Amino acid sequence: MLKSALIAFVAAAAVQAANYSARQTVIDTVEAVILTDAARKTEVTIVPSIGNMGYEMKVNGKNVLWVPEGGLAKFKARPTLSGIPFLAPWANRLERQGFFANGKNYLFNMGLGNVRGNIPIHGFLSASAAWRVVEAKADGKSAWVKSRLEFWKYPDMMAQFPFAHTIEMTYRLQEGALQVETVLLNHATEPMPVSVGYHPYFRLHESPRDKWKIHVPVRDHWVLNQSNLPTGEVKPADLTDPIPLEGRTFDDVFSGLIRGQDGRAEFWMQAEKEKLSVTYGPKYTVCVLWVPKGRDFLCFEPMAAITNAMNLAHTGVYKELQSVPPGGEWRESFWIRPSGF
């Protein structure tokens, strides 16, 4: 009897371990890592050489992320924001071609070409090829891939943001949810400001976007000027719950996230049966909500700070800017959980 029970236990453990897998492969000439949860028919594709972007999260064959049509080779030749792009060393817009940190004025070298525009936006890492996979594994509980970008090794990056640091990102697929963990390791001798974020593009499949509704757990709404930069004025969010999207658009910055006892804030979008939740860890203090007109996606954007945070912190308008001490680390996650697909 004992022997039979032991055999059954070992067999069950083997099945559980076989459920998750992490596979490095090439798709359309582009290196990719595929994480699989066979029991939940979920497959996540990450492309390290294109900003370490999450490219697909398919549940029963349906991609809950929006990406342009045409395949990975075409996308790599002309990348655009889609999937799960990482925005760093700052997210969203800056009011000037430079920023303040630790009381110092840093101006961009616009001749390098990695920063563009009178109002620079979204940093310069969203399509970076500098990421390197350091681990792709699976066990009986999850499948994951960990990648690293050693920012300090690239003179063109350091010229624009002179804080030596390393970025580590781990995608972990576990029990039907995708965790995206980011770690910033500061090697500099001064505190490093944290103004990073993500710009994930989410979609549902069973109905047009006008039939969706969303849950936005926030208290504060930042007033923006014509350049979509915060003026410093904050108003109550005053949102219905849930918000029907019929006839609605958003391009708004919210803070004062309403959190559970675990410190996390859960946003969601829902059609009829299909639902997708996006949960922010405590250090993601801001949500940029983008719901553009005439598109079949929306963006709940986890942000560590408001738009133009480094400059507004210098003027005293924004007092919640986070930083990493010399030799320290900043670590946070957000989670994507589809259901009903």
WOKABEL-V816584 format. One record per residue. N is the residue number from 1. RES is the residue in three letters. SS is DSSP state (hx for helix, st for strand, lp for the rest). PSI is psi in whole degrees, 0 to 359 (none if undefined). Layout:
[[N RES SS PSI] [N RES SS PSI]]
This chain:
[[1 MET lp 315] [2 LEU hx 319] [3 LYS hx 319] [4 SER hx 320] [5 ALA hx 320] [6 LEU hx 316] [7 ILE hx 317] [8 ALA hx 320] [9 PHE hx 314] [10 VAL hx 318] [11 ALA hx 318] [12 ALA hx 319] [13 ALA hx 320] [14 ALA hx 319] [15 VAL hx 317] [16 GLN hx 315] [17 ALA hx 324] [18 ALA hx 345] [19 ASN hx 319] [20 TYR st 143] [21 SER st 154] [22 ALA st 120] [23 ARG st 126] [24 GLN st 132] [25 THR st 184] [26 VAL st 128] [27 ILE st 121] [28 ASP lp 43] [29 THR lp 5] [30 VAL st 129] [31 GLU st 138] [32 ALA st 160] [33 VAL st 131] [34 ILE st 121] [35 LEU st 134] [36 THR st 136] [37 ASP st 94] [38 ALA hx 323] [39 ALA hx 326] [40 ARG hx 9] [41 LYS lp 47] [42 THR st 135] [43 GLU st 128] [44 VAL st 131] [45 THR st 127] [46 ILE st 140] [47 VAL st 95] [48 PRO lp 324] [49 SER lp 357] [50 ILE lp 69] [51 GLY lp 14] [52 ASN lp 39] [53 MET st 140] [54 GLY st 116] [55 TYR st 321] [56 GLU st 146] [57 MET st 97] [58 LYS st 131] [59 VAL st 118] [60 ASN lp 38] [61 GLY lp 357] [62 LYS st 125] [63 ASN st 117] [64 VAL lp 357] [65 LEU st 144] [66 TRP lp 129] [67 VAL lp 152] [68 PRO lp 155] [69 GLU lp 158] [70 GLY lp 348] [71 GLY lp 170] [72 LEU hx 322] [73 ALA hx 315] [74 LYS hx 320] [75 PHE hx 318] [76 LYS hx 325] [77 ALA hx 330] [78 ARG lp 76] [79 PRO lp 148] [80 THR lp 158] [81 LEU lp 124] [82 SER lp 176] [83 GLY lp 233] [84 ILE st 83] [85 PRO lp 145] [86 PHE st 130] [87 LEU st 115] [88 ALA st 159] [89 PRO lp 3] [90 TRP st 154] [91 ALA lp 153] [92 ASN lp 204] [93 ARG st 153] [94 LEU lp 145] [95 GLU lp 351] [96 ARG lp 170] [97 GLN lp 60] [98 GLY st 183] [99 PHE st 164] [100 PHE st 143] [101 ALA st 133] [102 ASN lp 36] [103 GLY lp 2] [104 LYS st 149] [105 ASN st 114] [106 TYR st 124] [107 LEU st 140] [108 PHE lp 149] [109 ASN lp 95] [110 MET hx 342] [111 GLY hx 343] [112 LEU hx 335] [113 GLY lp 352] [114 ASN lp 347] [115 VAL lp 131] [116 ARG lp 155] [117 GLY lp 155] [118 ASN lp 333] [119 ILE lp 85] [120 PRO lp 142] [121 ILE st 138] [122 HIS lp 25] [123 GLY st 212] [124 PHE lp 26] [125 LEU lp 0] [126 SER lp 336] [127 ALA lp 21] [128 SER lp 140] [129 ALA lp 11] [130 ALA lp 357] [131 TRP lp 145] [132 ARG st 131] [133 VAL st 128] [134 VAL st 345] [135 GLU st 132] [136 ALA st 107] [137 LYS st 170] [138 ALA st 152] [139 ASP lp 198] [140 GLY lp 351] [141 LYS lp 334] [142 SER lp 172] [143 ALA st 142] [144 TRP st 158] [145 VAL st 130] [146 LYS st 129] [147 SER st 160] [148 ARG st 140] [149 LEU st 115] [150 GLU st 85] [151 PHE hx 321] [152 TRP hx 344] [153 LYS hx 353] [154 TYR lp 106] [155 PRO hx 324] [156 ASP hx 333] [157 MET hx 312] [158 MET hx 331] [159 ALA lp 330] [160 GLN lp 329] [161 PHE lp 86] [162 PRO lp 55] [163 PHE lp 108] [164 ALA lp 122] [165 HIS st 166] [166 THR st 141] [167 ILE st 131] [168 GLU st 135] [169 MET st 132] [170 THR st 123] [171 TYR st 126] [172 ARG st 123] [173 LEU st 120] [174 GLN st 122] [175 GLU lp 44] [176 GLY lp 358] [177 ALA st 148] [178 LEU st 118] [179 GLN st 134] [180 VAL st 106] [181 GLU st 135] [182 THR st 133] [183 VAL st 128] [184 LEU st 122] [185 LEU st 114] [186 ASN st 116] [187 HIS lp 358] [188 ALA lp 170] [189 THR lp 0] [190 GLU lp 159] [191 PRO lp 140] [192 MET st 123] [193 PRO st 145] [194 VAL st 109] [195 SER st 36] [196 VAL lp 171] [197 GLY st 183] [198 TYR st 155] [199 HIS lp 60] [200 PRO lp 143] [201 TYR lp 116] [202 PHE st 149] [203 ARG lp 154] [204 LEU lp 163] [205 HIS lp 338] [206 GLU lp 350] [207 SER lp 160] [208 PRO lp 160] [209 ARG hx 327] [210 ASP hx 345] [211 LYS hx 357] [212 TRP lp 161] [213 LYS st 155] [214 ILE st 154] [215 HIS st 123] [216 VAL lp 93] [217 PRO lp 80] [218 VAL st 158] [219 ARG st 327] [220 ASP st 139] [221 HIS st 117] [222 TRP st 129] [223 VAL st 132] [224 LEU st 152] [225 ASN lp 189] [226 GLN lp 342] [227 SER lp 13] [228 ASN lp 34] [229 LEU lp 139] [230 PRO st 136] [231 THR st 343] [232 GLY st 343] [233 GLU st 136] [234 VAL st 132] [235 LYS st 161] [236 PRO st 142] [237 ALA lp 319] [238 ASP lp 56] [239 LEU lp 144] [240 THR lp 162] [241 ASP lp 116] [242 PRO lp 170] [243 ILE st 117] [244 PRO st 136] [245 LEU lp 357] [246 GLU lp 119] [247 GLY lp 9] [248 ARG lp 146] [249 THR lp 156] [250 PHE st 145] [251 ASP st 76] [252 ASP st 153] [253 VAL st 123] [254 PHE st 146] [255 SER st 193] [256 GLY st 49] [257 LEU st 139] [258 ILE lp 120] [259 ARG lp 158] [260 GLY lp 185] [261 GLN lp 338] [262 ASP lp 2] [263 GLY lp 3] [264 ARG lp 152] [265 ALA st 130] [266 GLU st 120] [267 PHE st 151] [268 TRP st 159] [269 MET st 144] [270 GLN st 142] [271 ALA lp 245] [272 GLU lp 287] [273 LYS lp 326] [274 GLU lp 136] [275 LYS st 144] [276 LEU st 124] [277 SER st 142] [278 VAL st 116] [279 THR st 128] [280 TYR st 134] [281 GLY lp 168] [282 PRO lp 330] [283 LYS lp 354] [284 TYR lp 99] [285 THR lp 355] [286 VAL st 142] [287 CYS st 122] [288 VAL st 122] [289 LEU st 118] [290 TRP st 116] [291 VAL st 86] [292 PRO lp 156] [293 LYS lp 136] [294 GLY lp 16] [295 ARG lp 153] [296 ASP lp 38] [297 PHE lp 171] [298 LEU st 165] [299 CYS st 115] [300 PHE st 109] [301 GLU st 111] [302 PRO st 123] [303 MET st 142] [304 ALA lp 350] [305 ALA lp 166] [306 ILE lp 170] [307 THR lp 138] [308 ASN lp 31] [309 ALA hx 317] [310 MET hx 319] [311 ASN hx 322] [312 LEU hx 330] [313 ALA hx 322] [314 HIS hx 324] [315 THR lp 353] [316 GLY lp 1] [317 VAL lp 321] [318 TYR lp 120] [319 LYS lp 4] [320 GLU lp 13] [321 LEU lp 127] [322 GLN st 161] [323 SER st 162] [324 VAL st 124] [325 PRO lp 159] [326 PRO lp 129] [327 GLY lp 1] [328 GLY lp 183] [329 GLU st 152] [330 TRP st 131] [331 ARG st 130] [332 GLU st 161] [333 SER st 159] [334 PHE st 159] [335 TRP st 141] [336 ILE st 122] [337 ARG st 106] [338 PRO st 152] [339 SER st 152] [340 GLY lp 10] [341 PHE lp none]]
